């Protein structure tokens, strides 16, 4: 995947990688076998697991327009070391090859990101401030530019690039099918566990539509090993999309600030 190297380290396992959860599923014989004493050393990249991931990648790659909602939950340590969990709710829409909209609704300060093929805009509604920059002509290039200029990184990035399958499976050291679940996303899902040198991940994939419903991620090299979750819903693929969706008159008319990486001062441009 031609995406931000640092950011993709956070996802590209699925960059989505994950901790091995087992509750609430059915047909878990595969996982029981994999978890047996001494079995972990024999874990390999199972072609059947790759086939499921390829179906997901193909379904997303061929869609000219995509929209979905993602709820992200992640943990951060408090001063006393206790892990605190936070949640973020985001609506995403894109039209290949050059339009993207990402609106964060809650929790925390709301934000809106727009890309119309020519410019990218980061709008902070509460402060009524916007940063607007010229942008490359394709989504993948835009993702790299947004990260380089302002540290903007979307944890679902591997699902919106041109080749999701390659992004998800890059540098895999293991991949196997855990089984099926009927409790995730109000549908039957196939559960795939994957790992690379930096992450472990578990992904629930719709058995019929091949779309991701849930991802649990666990970094293996971090001392604190903070876990995170991505829960997907409201999938729409191939629906007609108006170009107006990727531009906001309110955002473009707000006072300007400079686009900068986190930690830098954000002052209105006069």
Buried (B, 14 or more C-beta within 10 A) or exposed (E): BBBBEEBBBBBBBBBBBBBBBBEEBEBBEBBEEBEEEEEEEEBEBBEEBBEBBBBBBBBBBEBEBBBBBBBBBBBEEEEEEEEEEEEBBBBBBBBBBBBBBBBBBEEEEBBBBBBBBEBBBBBBBEBEBBBBBEBBEBBBBBBBBBBEBBBBBBBBBBBBBBBBBBBBBBEBEBBBBBBBBBBBBEBBBBBBBBBBEBBBBBBBBBBEBBBBBBBBBBBBEEEEEBBBBBBBEEBEBEEEBEEEBBBBEEBBEBEBBBBBEEEEEBEEEE
